[in-house]
Amino acid sequence: MDAPTTTSSAGSDGSGGNSGDWGWFTPSRKPAEDHRAPDQQSDERAPSRPVNPIRPVGTEADRRMPAEPAPAPGPGAGDRRTDDRRPDDRRAPGPAGHGPAARGREEHQRPDEVPPVPQDVRPGPDSPFAVPETASPDAILLRRTMAEVEPISDKVTSYFYALLFVQHPELRPLFPAAMDAQRDRLFKAILTAARLIDDLDILTEFLSRLGRGHRKYGTQPEHYPAVGECLIGALTRYAVTTWSDEAEAAWVRAYTAISQIMIDSAAEDELIAPAWWQAEVVGHEPRTHDIAVITVRPDQPYPFLAGQYTSLETPWWPRVWRHYSFAAAPRSDGLLSFHVKAVPAGWVSSALVHRARPGDVIRLGPPAGSMTVDHASDNGLLCLGGGTGIAPIKALVEDVADHGRNRPVEVFYGARNDHDLYDIDTMLRLAQKHPWLAVRPVVSDGPTNGLSGRLPDAVRQYGPWNAFDAYLSGPPGMIRSGVDALMGIGIPSHRIRHDSIEELAAAAE
């Protein structure tokens, strides 16, 4: 399926709690003390790569209102074509290094000692940047800055990239030709980081995964300071009310800590896995005029779990990566399959459906996502798959079968009409083979031999589901309504796993 299948429920993908996949900054924290002998520590841990300090972009006075940079150079400048509507998990090359301590206040200054901010830029109680009572001083400063720049996020992010590409043109080749989707993703990352700055465990887990994922873009430790400098430059220009020496120091500290987490995780991953896998297309089976099943053979073993997804790059659109869920559980022959739907103006999806043929070679990033089966549980699986969202659901069914346990699995397969149930024969064959599996097609428009109506409504007709874990995969609207319906019939949020609503929503823009 052409969308990331991630985290556990709770409203966003989880790659942590949602695609927790958005996050950039976090205050540094002391590592747990290691009482092992020095030689044991060095043998088991990848060396930490030092980060260069962020160099200020001129003096503070100079940075208050710098001249607007010229349009960013690089391939595809001015190209306004719509990018693939399935955003990948790519961010700008990560963070930077050790910055100066805050000027004019103590390191452990209490929240009530942070310089006051005018009321008109303080986030209200309903704002995503509302400050919890337990927020750290740095979190308060970050949230206030982001509350101020959020209404002009397009200007802030455009200015950031202009600074980056004008001052560091050597970094332009790391990015796709068209930058529209990239700008959106970066700012969402910053917003999430501002909200989660004090959730160190969640951020550290996510940033480690993000650092590993950045390897496929060619990101190196020396790239991080440039990004940090330009971020500070952009915030300095636009956060004119909340910006101060203390705010800048807080951003530098947060960026420094984040960059080190990402750099260290990339260094550790380099010891055990490639930055990407080459994969030859060995099968291309059209199912409808806009859907194809793509089968590839990686050039080396590719470890993953059923329900996960990967990022994929084609030779026709270099540096443009898109998420696709694995459409089968791990196979003994090592082959991987994906269900791809060509979306209007979708670069990667259209190339895969209409252009790719056996013999073509694509690239795969590392596996990701937590929509996987807990084989230690006896709960049944309630699976809702809409459109190509049936791909990871099929993989989950195969995974349960491979483990040889007769856990009940109920699959509701939704589409607009019978023709769009492109994989129904496969699913029905699985149901004939496994008595513990039930497959119910649900069609929202037109006549059908299955159930009629919306997928969530069909689920309400059956049950009870109190002994089931729920898995949802499909379009954003289906995910939202499905989660609401499942929680409405008593399934707690921690037992609902689904695709990333944030990324799926961005994909539909």
Phi, psi and omega in degrees: 000145185271060176195149180292135176250105187237221191323181175278172190299239184058029170090342178215167186295155185258347182343055179123328181167342160192166180329029169358003183292016171240127177170139181225327191236147177200140180295148181292152177220153184286130177292153178300140181295134182254117184266007179284164178297148182305322182292329178290320181295316183291331181287332189256355187233134176292143182296140177284131179268122182293150180250137178289151179293152175284125180269129180303147178274084183076190177280168180298321180295318180296327186276353182296312180220068180291158177297145181296127180295157175294160178307141183298131176285169173132165181300139175080012180301133180082358179288117185254015179298147179290128179283168178308139185278005173252098184292147176270180183270017185286142173237177173296156178307137193302195191287178188240197197256199189295125182249174181290153176290162181299137179267136171088004175206163181286155181302323184253038179302137181287157180305323183284355177263354177293137181308139183296152180239138179307144186300330187290348177245007175282131180296134179284176184296335180265359181285147175296348180253016175304138188268118177296155180298332183268008184297144177285162178304319179294320180297322179298314181295317180296315182296323179293319177299314183291326176298326180286319186271347182304316181296339180241036185300327180296320179292318182297313183289323177297318179294320178302311182292325176298314176302313184299314186280333176283316183277337181224066184298341179293344179272347184302321181296347179283349187248157177293162183299313179265130190254004185303306182294326181298318180298317180298316184294319182298313183293323176298324178298317181294318179300315181295319179299319180298324180285327189254016188304329181267355177272074192298320182295316180295314181295319181296318178298314180293315182296326176297317178293320179295319178298320177294319180294331181291346181299326183291343178273354184084017180293133179240158180306325182289350178279338188294316181302321181299318179297317180297317179301314185287329174296312178299320179298319181291318179294322179299320182292319191256337178269059190291335183273320186263351185284140180201174175302320181293319179296317179298317180297323179296317178295320179295316179298316181296314181296321179299313181296316181297315182299321181293322177299315182293318180295316180295320180293324177295320179295320178293319181293330181298335181284341188232348185212151175287163177290328176204166177246137168277140182220127180270134175288120180245351179209136178218102186245105176293134177253324174221187180292341182230011179232134177222149173261119183254127177244133183229156177243110179294154181283350176205163184309137182239104182278130176201172178242148175302136182098348179274178178222171175222169172258146189225138178236135178259160178289345183275339179226077181302142176071006175253112184249142177227152180273136173219134179279147176290133184264011178206155173291162177308135184249153181294332179274359176079001180286150179238146178228151181222146172258120186239128174250126178286118179262155180305130181061019178277113186296301186289314183297318179295322178295319181292321183282316189256346186240323184296144178216160177308136183104336176291151182241128178244175176245144176241136171276184180289155178291154180206168177106150183237018178277062186244165183274134172273101185281357175272352182264152175262001181296150173283173178245124174254112189244127176244117180236124179247129180062225178289358173294352176288342183302302179293333176296317176301319179297321179295319178299314179298324180295316177299317180296320181296332181274355170069021178252137182275061176277136179294134177232122179246119182248125172251114187253109186257148176200169179287323180212173182299325181298326182282354174278063191294338183246020185294324180297319178298315182293321179292325175296320177297320180295324177293328182280327186241111182295342180277356183253132174238132180239125181235109175288141181229121183244129184272331182233135173087173181290155181201157174271353180259214179275148179250145177119192180278149184303311180300323180295323179295322181296324181297336183286344183245186180117194005288162185245020184292342179254024183237148167261137186258143178228127181235138179211125181160200181295158183303317181298320178295321180297312182298310181293326179294317178297315179301316182294317182293318178292328179293334179260013169102005177276120182293153185300328183288351177253020177240119179245143186199172176295164178288112179295321181298313182288324178294321179294319178296327181293334184274357183284000000 
